[in-house]
Amino acid sequence: MFHRPLGTTSFTAFMNRTTATHTLLFANIGNRNINFQGKNFDRLSDDQKLLFGGSFKSFSQTLLSDFEQFAPDLSVTIVNQILEVLGSTYFDQVILFGSDQLVDNHAKTDQDTYWAGLIMAKLLVRQGYLREEQVKVLPVRCDISDNDGLLRYYRSQLKRFNSDYMYPNVCICDAGGSPQQKVALKLMAEFMVDSQKLEVLYVNAKTKTVEKVSQIEYRNIITAEQVRSLTAKGQYKAALSLRQVDDLTSLCTTRVLANRLLGMGYFLSIGNVEMYQKLLRSMKQKEREKYAFLVESPNQLSNTLAKAQFMNRAGQFDAAILSFAVFYEKYLAQLIQAHFGYDLVNNYHAESRRLRQEALERFPSLASESELESMAEMVFQVKIAQFIQEEPQATFINTLSNFIGGKSTENQKLLFINVIRNKIAHEGLIPDDSMMSKDLPYFAELIGAAGQLMQLPSENMFEKLNEAIALEV
C-alpha cells in the first residue's frame, strides 16, 4: 500500500490543474526500473547474469523476446507507484524514454534501456495500471553522456508534445536514466513548460511515498540567467513577464526590488517618466542611496540618447537607430523653436509649412539649394539648424549634416541615417554587423558627438541599471 506524502491534504488535489486539458508523465528508464524475481539486474547472481547474456541490454532483450514466459517473474518499480497513488486515469499519456545509443562503444550500449522500457509498457498494461494507448516508449539514440545532444533531443520531444496536446500539464518522474538524462529533461522542461503546469515527482524508497520535488531554487537560477540575458538586450518587459509580473502598476507596491528595477528599466526605455518616478519613490531610502545613479527627473532627450547608445553596444542596431532618430528629431525641433520660434513640437504640420514658406526670406543663402521645396524634412531642418552658430550645438549639427545627406568615401556610398531609419520603421529592415560596418560606419561617431552635446556620463544609465538588476535577481 502506497501513501500520500506527509504534510499534504490531498496529493491529487495538489496535482490538479485547470489551465490545460491533458496531463502527461515523462520518465527516463534506468536499469532499476524492472525487477526479475524481485531483484534488479545488478543484484542478480553472476550465473543469472551470464544466463541472460551478461549485460543489462541483453538481459532486457532476452526477457522481451519471450515476454509471456517471463512475465510472472517480472515487476515494475517507481513508475507504477506513481500510477498507484494517482490512479490509472490521471495521465492521458505516459512517455518512457529508453536509451538506444547509436555509438561505437559497447561498454555504453550494453547498459541501454530501450527494451526495458518496452517491457515496462507491457507490464503496466498487463497489470492494469494503464491502457495500451496510454503508454509510449521512445528511444534516446544520442550518446547519453552528451549534454548538448540530450538537450536537443528532449527539446524536440517537448516541442512535439506541446503541439500535440496544446501545452499539457507535465509531470516528470525524477528517477531512472543517466544523471545527464535527468538533468537534460528537467532543464528543458523548465524552459518549455509553464511553471504552473510542471511538477517533478520522486518516489521515496524508504517511506514508499510519492513526493513533489521542489524546483523553486532550480527555476530561480534559470529565470535569473534569462532575466540577465533579456536585460542585456534591453528587453525589460519580457523579463518582467518571465517573472510573472502582468500588472505593471503593482510594481509600486511589490517588495521585490529586482522587479522594481526591471520596471524602472522598462518605463525609462519607453519614456514614461511619471511611472519611473513613482517606482523610484516607492523604493526605501537605503535602496535609493544604494543606486544613486537613478535620477529623480531624467531628461527625456538624454534618456533617449542613452537608450540609443545602450542598444548599439548590445547589437540591437534597429532599436539603436530608431532611438537615435527620435533623439535628433526632438532635438532639432526644440532647437529650431528656441532660436527661430517655429513650434515643430506641438503644431508640427502648420509650423513646418510656415517654416518652408518663410525659409528663403529668412535664410537667403538657402536660395542656392536646388529642390528646396521637395527636400526631405530632416535634411531641411538640419540646414535650418546650421544657421545657429553657438557651441556645442553647431558642432553636433554640422556632424549630423554629413550623414543626413550622406557622403561618399572611396566610391562607397554611405546610407543616410534618415533613409535607414525609414527602412527599419516602414520596411522591417533589421541591420546586422555587416551592414553597420559597410553602410553606417559613422554611427558610433554620430552617437558619440550627440553624447558630448548632451554631456552624458561615461557610464550608460541602462548598463548601470542592468548591473543592479543582476545583483538582485
N, C-alpha and C positions, 0 to 999 in steps of 0.2 A: 504494500500500500504506500503510495507516494503522497506527501503532504505539501500543502502550500507553504511558502516561506513564512517564517515567524515575523510578526510585526505588520502583516498585511491583512486587511479585512477580506479581500477577495481578489485572488490573482487574476481571474477572468475579468473582473471589473477594472482592475489595474491595467490590463492589457487592452481593454475595449477602446475602439476608435469610432469616430463618427464622420471623419473627414475623407474616408475612402471606402469603397465597396469591398475590395479584396484584401486578404491578408496572406502573405507568403512567408514560409520558413526556409531560410538558407542554412545549409550545414556542410562544412568540409568534412570529408571522411578520412579517418585515420585507421591505424591497424588495431585499435582497441574498440572499434565500434561494432564488431561482431565477435561472438564467442562460440567456440566449439566445445561441447560437453562442459559448459560453464567456465571455460578458460579462454583468454585471448591468445593469439598466436605466440606471443613472447613467453607465455607460461606453459606452453606445451612441452612435453618431453622431447629430447633430441631425436628419439626414434619416431615420434609422431611427426615432427617437423620434416624429417627425411622422407617419411611416407608420403607427405604432401609436396615433395619437391624441394624442400629446404629453404624456400623464400616465402614471404607473405603473398607475393603476386601469384606464385604457383599454387600456394595453399588456397587462395580465394578462387583461382581459375578452376582448380580441381573440384572444389565444393559446388561451384556454379555449373560445371559440366554434368553433374549428377545430383541436381538440387533436390529432387524428390526423395532420393535415398538418404541424403544427409540432413534434410530439413528438420527432423525430430531432434537432432543434436545441436541445432543452431539457435542462437538468440541474438537480439539487437540490444545494444546498450545506449544510454544517453538520449538519443533522439526519441525512442519510444517512451521514455519517462516524461519528456515534454508533452508528447501527444496524450499520454495518460492523464496528466494534470489538466490540460486544456480541452480535451475531448476530440473525438475523431473528425468533427465537422468544423473545428475552429479555423483551420487553414484551408484556403482554396487550393493551394499548391505547396508541396514540399519539394525543394530542389536540393539534391545531394550532389556535391562536387567531388569527383574522384579523380586522382591523378593517373594519367596515361601518357607519360612523358615521351616525346619524340627526341630523345637524346641518346648518344652513343656511350652510355655509362651504365653498365649492368648493376653496379652497386647501388645506383639510384633507382633504376626502373624496377629492380627486384622488390622495392617497397611500394610500388604503385597500388592505388586503392580503388581504381575504377570498377573492378569486378566485385570487390567487397560492397561497393555502392549498389550494384545490381542485385546482389544477394540481399542487402538490407531492404531494398524496394520490394522484393518478392516476399520477404518475411513480414514487413509491415502490412502488406495487403493480406497475406495468409492468416495473420494473427488478428485481423480486424481493426487495426489502427487506422488504415486508410483504404480508400477505393483505388483501383488500379490507375485511374486517370488523375488521381490527386498527387502522384509522386513521379518525379523525373530525375534521371541520373545523367549528369553532364560531365564529359571528360575534360580534364585540365591537361592540355598537351604541351604547354611550355615547361621549361625547367622550373621545378617547384622551389628552387633557391634563387631564381631570377626575379628580384623585386619588381623591376620595370615590366617584365613580361607578365607577371601576375597582376599588376595594377591595370595593364591594358586589358587583360582577359576579363577581370571582374568588372571593369568599367563597361565593356561591351555587353556583358550579361545583364548588368543592372539597367543599362540603357534599353536593352530589348524588353526586359520585364516591365520597366516603367511605361514603355509604349504599349505592350500587350495588355496590361492591367490598369492603364490610366493612373499611374502613380499610386501603387498599393501601399498598405501598411507592410512593413518589413520587420521580421524577427530573425536574428542571427543566433545560431547555436554556437556558443563560444567553447567548442571542444572539437577535436579531430583536425586532421590535416597538419601540414608542417607549420612551424612558427611563422614563416613568411606568408603562408596562405592565410592564416588567421589575421595577421596584421593587414595584408593587402585587401581582404574582403571588408574588414571593418573600416579601413581608411576610405575606400571608395564609397562605401555606404554612407559615411559621414558627409561626404561631398555631394552625393547624388540622391539622398533620401532626406526629406524634411525631418527635422529633429522631433516633431510631434508624431511622426509615423514610424520611427525607428526604435527598436528595443534589442538589446543583446541579452541573451539568456544563458545561464550557467546551471549545470546540474551538480549540486554538492554531493560528492561521493560518500561523505560520512553521514549526513543527515537525510540523504535521498530527497532533497527538496529542489524545486526549480526556483532559481533566484534571478532577479534582474541585476545585471552588471552595470554599475554607474558609469556613464560615458561623459559626465559633465566636464571634468577636467580635460579629458581627451578632446572633446569637442571645443572647449575653450581655447586650447592650444591651436587647433586647426583654424578656428574662427579668428583668433588674434593674428595669425600669419596672413589670412585672407584680407583682414582689415588693413594690415600694413601694406600689402600689395596694392589694394584699391586706393588707399590714400596717396601712395606714391605716384599714382596716375591722376590724382585729383577727383576720384570717384567717391565723394563723401556720402552722397545719398545712397549709393549701392552698399557702402559699408554700414550705414545705419540700417538698411533693410536686412543685411546679414545679421545684425544684432537685434532684429525683430522690433525695430522702432518704426511704427507706422504713423503715429500721431506726433508730428514734429513739434507741436505746441507743448506737448508733455515734457519736452526736454528741459523746460524751465523748472520743473518740479522733481525731476529724476535725481536720485542720489548717485548715479553712476557718472563719475567725472569724465570717463572716456566718451560717453555718449554726448555729454555737453560739448566737449571739444570737437567731436565729429560734427555736431550740429553747427558749431561756430564756423568750421571749415566750409560746410555746405552753404550757410547763409552769406558768408563772405564771398564765396565763389559765384553766387547768383546776384550779388549786390543788394541783398536785403539787410541793410544796416540796422533797421529797427529791431529785427529778431536777433541779430548778432548782439546788439547791446543788451537785450533782455537776458540772453544766455549769460553774457559776461556778468551782469549784475546779480544773477541768481547764484553765482559761484561765491563760496566763502572768501573772506578777506585773505586768509592764508593761501588759498588757491590762486587768487588774483595776483598776490605778491610772488608766488612761485612762477607764474607765467607773465612776467612783467612786460613782455613784448606784445601782449594783446592790448591794443589801444582802445580807449573808450569810444572815440569817434573816428573811425577810419576814413581817410579821404577817398572819395569814390574813384577819382581818376587814378590815384596812386595804387589803390587796391586792384583796379582793373589791369593796370600795367604789371603789378606784382604777379597777378594770375597768369598773364601772358609769358612772363619770364619763367615762372614755375613750369607751365605746360611745355614750354620749349625745351627746358632741361630734362623734362620727363619723357620727351619724344612724342608728346601729343601735339603734333605740329598743326593739325587742323584747328584744335581748340586754341592753340597759342596765337595763330594768325587771326582768328576771329576776335579774340580778346584784344589783341593789339589794334585791330581795325576799330573796335569800339572805343578804345582809348584815344586814337588820333582823331577820330570823327568828333568825339565830345570835346577834345582839347581845342581843335580848330574852331568849333562853334563858339566855345567860351572866349577864345582869344579874339575872334572877329567881333563878337558882341562888346567885349571890354574896350576895344580900341576904335571900332568904327560904328557901333550902335545898332548893328543888324542882329535881331534876335532869332538865330537859327536853332535855338533850343526849344522855345515854346511856340513859335509860329513859323515853322520851317518853310512851308511851301510859299506863302506870301512874301516872306522876307528874302528867300532865295531868289525869287523873280525880281524883287525890287533891287537886290544887290547886282544882279546881272544887268538890269536896265540902267543902273547908275554907274556901273563899273568904268566905262570909257570916260565919262565926265569926271569921275572922282579919281581915277587912276589912269591918266592919259597914256602912260607908257604901255598899257595893255593893247593899245591900238595896233601895234605891230604884230600881235598874236593872230595867226590865221585860225579860222573856225572857232572864234571865241564863244559864239552862241551855242555851239554843239559840244563844247569841251566837257569832259566828264566832271561831275560835280566836285569830287575830291581834288582833282587836279586844279580846278578853278579856285577852290578855297585855299589851296596851298599857295597859288600865285598871289591871291589877295593878301594872305598872311605874310608873304615875303616883303611886303611894304613896311612891316614892323621891324625896325632895326635895333630894338632893345635886346640885350642879352639877359638870360640864356635862350630866350625864345628863338632868336634869329638863327643860332647855331643848329638847333633841332629842326626848325622849319626848312632850312637850306639842305640839311641831311635828308630829310623826308622827301624833298622835291626831287632828289636824284633818283628815287625809287618809285615814286608815284608816277612819274613819266617814263621810267625805265631808262637804261643807258646801255651802250654796247661796249664790251671789252673783248679784244681779240676775236672779233667776228662772232661772239656768242651773245645772243640777245637774252638779257635777263628778264624774267617775268615781272611785271608791275605788281606791287604789293596789293593794289586795289583790284587788279584783274584776278589774281589768285584767290583773293578774299571772296570775290563773286563766284568763282568756280566752286569753292568749298560750300558757300551758302546756298547756291542755286542748282549746282550740278552734282553735289555729293562727293566732290573730289577729296581724297584723303592723301596728303603728301607723305612721302616716305623719306628716309635719309638721303637716298639718291637724288630725288627731286630737289630737296632742300639744298644739297651741296652744288647741284648743277644749275638750278634756276633761281634760287634765292640765297646765294652765299652771303648776301649782305644782311640777312635778317637779324643775326646776333648783334651786328654793329648797330643796326637801327634801334633794336630794343635797348642796347647799351646807351645810346645817345638819349633815348627817352628817359632812362633811369637817372642819368646825370641831370637832365632837365628837372625831373620831379624830386631829385635828391633822395632817391630810395636808399634805404640802408643796405649794406653789403650782404646781410643775411636775409634771405627771402622770407616773407611773412608765412607763406604756406608751408615752406620747408621746415621752419621752426615749429609751426603748429603740428606738423606730421611727427616730428621728433617727440613732442609732448604726448601725442596720441599713442605712439608706440610704447611709451613708458607706462601707460595706464591700462591698455587692453590686455 
